[in-house]
Amino acid sequence: MSGLSKRVGLIRVSPSAAAAQRVRDLKAEGRKILDLTIGEPDFDTPVHIKEAAIAAIQRGDTKYTPVNGIPALRKAIAGKLKQRSGYAYDPARITVGGGAKQIIFLALTATLDPGSEVIIPAPYWVSYPDMVAGNDGTPVIVTCSENQHFKITAQQLEAAITPKTRWLILNTPSNPTGVAYTADELLGITAVLARHPHVGVLTDEIYDELWYEPDAIASLVQVAPQLADRVLVVNGVSKTYAMTGWRIGYAAGSKPLIDAINVLQSQSSSCPSSISQHAAVAALTGPQAIVGDYARAYGRRRDMAVTMLNAIPGIRCINPSGAFYLFPSCAGVLGRLTPDGQRIETDQDFVMHLLDEASVATIHGTAYGLPGYFRMSIATAEGVLRESCERIAEVCGNLV
């Protein structure tokens, strides 16, 4: 089709979405695939949340809502944020959208001009650079090695900031690594930000409830409440409550930015789904024990898979503190030969070999900005995960 904008050409199809579609295609061909690609809870949405949605339908709450979400939901979000960070947001500084991804995209639309720079630590969630580019911005990728636990340092941040820098994006806990910033690390970052008042922080905390450590996870606004007007906190109900298809995300930040996001949403999607919003109220204000149950289940899977992966010669995997991903290194098998004489040159070669030879679907680390690794989702049945690790071990053992 002719007449497409240059902007569209700057945006790739999401690698994770492409991998998931490849799995669906192979399954349609009759292949039995062990799918570790999708970042989606394998649990069902809790019953009380579904019942709240049904009740909303039966009440007739199926009309347009305020652009920024129903008051009850924004109040519930304010309550969660207060509990999480200790910071009290006025509901007028909170907006609700059709998923956290939409909120991030609209925030970038509202703040980026041609040439605006956004600092993105790598490895990163695959959509960040494309959303920046799609809004005429320039992604500034800062590589964060495994030696620094995949996290940007204060020194790296200082070196990356220019007069054109608009945002630093922090994803904590991270997709794909599962690592999170400690309070001390966040304080180091805020010390840099204090010297550069033109730089804001978009902190994506969508995995904050999927946490495996005994100490509470740190929050940027919690450690530096004086920066709250420069921080956009993004979250949602998708990962915590197994509600990916309900498409409810939210953000809290300065009122001018939230107002701008609301204007953009009013002209793009009008408002989030009314039914999903009522379900989200039930999620945030209802029983929370199920969230701990989910986290413990993911934690057991993490422990099992990390142990099995680290027993495979050529594979190395850190123990993540949150989210439901593993990001193992496959550097130790690169350069080796498959049984039919093909050389595994890259992480993508390795991932495709796993798919072809073992029917295990993963995503190559280059898609996340860090070659030599691959991402595995542990949001799948324990038996599937165990068999996947066994097959990965067999494939690696057959390399020469």
N, C-alpha and C positions, 0 to 999 in steps of 0.2 A: 504494500500500500504506500502510495506517495503522500507527501505532505506531513509526515511525522516530524515532530520537533527534534532538535538536536538533544534536548534533555532526555528524551526516551532512550536515545542511543547510549547514554552514559550509565544507564541502569541495567544491571544483569538480572536474569532470573535468579531468585534466591537459591544458592547451592543446596541448602537443606530441603527446600521444596522440590528441587529437581531430583535429588536423591530419593526422596519419598515417592515421587512419581515413577522413577525407574523401578523401585520395588513393586509398586502397584502393577506396572506393566509386566514385570517378570512373573508375578503371581497370577496375572490373567493368562499367561502362557502356560500355566501349570507348574511353575517352579515353586518349591517350598523354600521360602526365604526367611532366615532369621534376621528380623529387621531391628537394627539398633540405630536408625537414623533419626527418628522422629522425636522432637522435644515436646512430648505430650504425655501427661500422666496416663497410665494404663488403668487407673481406678475410675469407677463411675462417679458422676456427680452425686454427692450425698442426698439422701431422700428428702430431708427437710428443705433443701434448696429447690429441688424439683417441685415439691408441693407448694412452695411459695410462688413459683412461676405459674403453676396451674391455678392457684387461687387468684392471681392477678388477672389471668385470662377470664376466669369466671366472674370476677368483679367488673369486667369491662375496662380494665386498665391497659388498653391496647391502642391508645391514641398517642399523638405527639407529646413529648415531654419538654421541659425547658432544655435549651441547647446544652447547658452545662450539667444536666442530670437532675433527677428529682431531689428535693430537699432532704428527704430521709436518707438517701444514699450518700449525699455529700456530708451529712452529719455523721453517718457511720464511718466514712472514710476519715473524717477529722478525728474521730475517736481512736481509730487504729493508728493514725500517724502520731497522735499524742502518746499513746502507749508505746509506740516503737521508738520515738526519738525524744519524747518529753517536750516537744514543741507544739504549741497550740495554734493551729491554722484556723483562721476564719473561713467558714464554708464558701465565702465569696472568692477565696484564693484557691479553690479546688475546682477542677473540671473533670467530667467523665466523658469518655469517648468509646468508639467501637474497637476496643483493644488497646493495649499499651503501645503497640506498633503505630497505630493511627495517631496517638497523642504525640509520640516522638516526631513523626513526620510533620505534623502540623506545627510543633514547636520550632522545628528547623525552618519551615516555610515562613513562620512569623519573624524569624530573627536573622536569616542569612541573606546577604546581598552577593552579587558576583565578586569573587575574590575573598569572601569571608572564609576563615580557616577554622577547622574543628579538629582538635587533637583527639586521636583515637588510639588507645593502647592496644597493641596486638600481642596475643591473639584476641580477636574481637568477635562479637556476634556479627554474622555475615551481612546483616542489613544496614549496619551503621554507615559504612563508606558510601553505599549506593544511595541511601537516603540523603546524605550530605550532598553528593554530586547531583542528585535529582533536584535539589533546591539551590543550584548554582554555587554551592560552596566547594571548598577544597579540603578533602580529607588529609590530615597530617598524621601519618601512621608512625607510631613510636613502638619499636620492637621491644618486648619485655620477655627476656629469656627465662628458661626454667630455673636458672641459678638465682633469679630474683623472684621466684615463685610466680612468674607471669604477671607481675604488677608493676606499674609505672612508679619510678622513684621521684622524689622531689627534685633531684638534680636533672633528670630527664625532662620533667615538666618545665622547669625553668629554661632549659635549652630550647624547648620547642615553641615557647610563647613568642609571638611577634605582635606588632601593633594591629595586625589583621585577625588575630585569634578572637573568636567569639565564644567558643565552648570547649570545655574538656568533657568527654563522655566517660563516665565510670559505670561499669556494670559489676555490681557486687552483691551477692555471689555471682560469679562469672559464668556465662555461656561462651566458650566451651569448657573452661578449666575447672569450675566449681570453687575457685579460690575467692577469698573476700579480704578486703582491707581491714587491718586492725585499727584501733583508735589512734595509736601512735603514728601509724602510716598516714592516716587521714589528717592528723595534726600537722605532719610534715608538708602535706599537700596544701593545707590551708595557709601555712606560713608563706608559701610561694604565691598563692592567690592574693594574699594581703598586699603584695607588692605590685599586683596587676589587676586593678579594680575593673578593667574592661572585660575580664574573662569570667564567664559563668560556668557552672557545672551542671550537666545533665546527668543525674545519678539514677540509673535504671536498677531498681531493687525488686524486680519481679519474682526473684527466687528467695527473698529474705526469710520466708517461713520454712523453707526446706534447708534446715541447718542442723549440723551434727555435732557441734562442739558444746562442751558444758557451759562455757561463758557465752553471754548474749552477744549477738552480732552487733558490730558498731555501725553507726549511721553518721554521715557527714554533718547533717543538721544537728544531730545530738552533740557532736564534739565541737562544733563551731556554729552555734545558733545565731551569732552575729552576721553570718553569711547567708541567712535564710532567703533573703531577697535576691541573691545571686545564684541560688540553687533551684533547679526544677527537679523535684522528686517524682519519679514515674513508677507506677506499680499497677497491679490488676488482680483479678481473681482467677485467671486462667490456670496458673501452675499450682497455686496453694490449694485451691478447692476443686481441682479437676474439672474446670469449666472453660476449656479452650474454645469450644464452639459457641459459647454464649456471647463472646466478644465484648467484654467489659474491661476497660482499663481506665486509669485515672492519673491525675497529676496535681501537684501542689507547688505553688511558686509565688512570685510577685504578682500583684493584681494586674498591672499593665500587661504582663505576658499572658496570664490566664485569660484576660479579656480578649487579647488578640487571637488566642487559640479558639475561643468561643466564636469570634467573628468568622474565622475560617471554617469551623465546623458548621456554622449556620448556613454557609454557602456551599458546603460539600455534601454533608449527610444529614443535615437538619438537627439530628439528635441521636443518641444511642437507642437501642431497642428498649421499649418500655418494659416488656416482660423480663428481659434479662436484667434490667436495673432492679426490679423488685426481687429477683432471685439473688442478686448481689447483696442487697440489704440483709436478706436472711443468712447469706454466707458470712458476712462480716459481724453480724450481731448475734447469730445463733450459736449453738454448741461448737466449741473449738477442739474438742478431743480428737476428732477425726484427723485434724491437721498433724497432730503429734503422731498418730498412727501411721499416716503416710510417710512422714519423715523417718520414723524408725524402720519402716519397711525398706525405704530407699537406702538407709544406712546399712542394713544387713546386706543388701545387694552390693553396695559399694565395697564393703569389707571383703566379701567373697571374691568379687571380680578383680579388685586390686591385688589381692593375694595370688590369684591364678595368673594374672598378666605378668606380675613381677617374677613368676617362676619360669617364664618363657625366655630362653636365650634370645637376645636382640631386642626385647621389648622392655620398656621401663615406664612406670606409671606412678605419679604422685598421688597421695591420698587427699581428695578434695574435702573441703569443709562444708560445702553446701551445694545446692542445685541437684540435678540428677544426670550429670554427665561425667565421663572419664575422658582424659586427654592424654593417652599414652604416646610415648615416643616410639617410632619405628625406625629411628636412625640406624639402629644396630643391624637391621636386615637389608638396608639399602646397599645396592651394589652386588647382591647375591643373585644366583640364578634359580629359576624355577625348574622343575623336573624336565620340562620340554626345552630348556635352554634359553628362556627369555630372561633378560636382566631386569631386576627391580631397581629402577633408577630413581624414582620419586615416590613421595607418599601417595600420590594418585595411582601410580602403578601398583603399589601395595594394596590399596583399598580395592582396586578393580580385580586384583588377583584373589583377594579374599572372597569377593562376590562370585567370581567365575568358578573357583575351585572348591569353596566351602559353603557357598550360598549364605554368607554372612555379610550384611549390608551395614557399612559405616560411612563416615564422611572424612575426606582427606583434610589434613591440617592446613594446607595452603589456602583452602576456602576461608579459613579464619585468620589468615595473615601470617601463619607461622609454619613453614615447611618442615617436614620430618616428623610429623605427628598425625594422629587421626582421632576423630571424636566418636565415642560410643555413648548412646543413651542407655541409662540403667532403668528407665521408666518402662520396664517390660517384666514379664514373669521371671521368677528366679530360675526356673528350669531352662527357659530360653537363653538367659544370660549365661548360665553355667555351660550349656551346650555350645554356645557361641565361643566362649573362651577356650573350650576344649578343641574346637575346630581351628581357632586361630593358632593354638599351640601346634596342632598337627601340620597346618600349612607352613608355619615357620620351621618346623622340624624337617620338612621336605626340601627346604631351600639349601642350595650348595654354594 
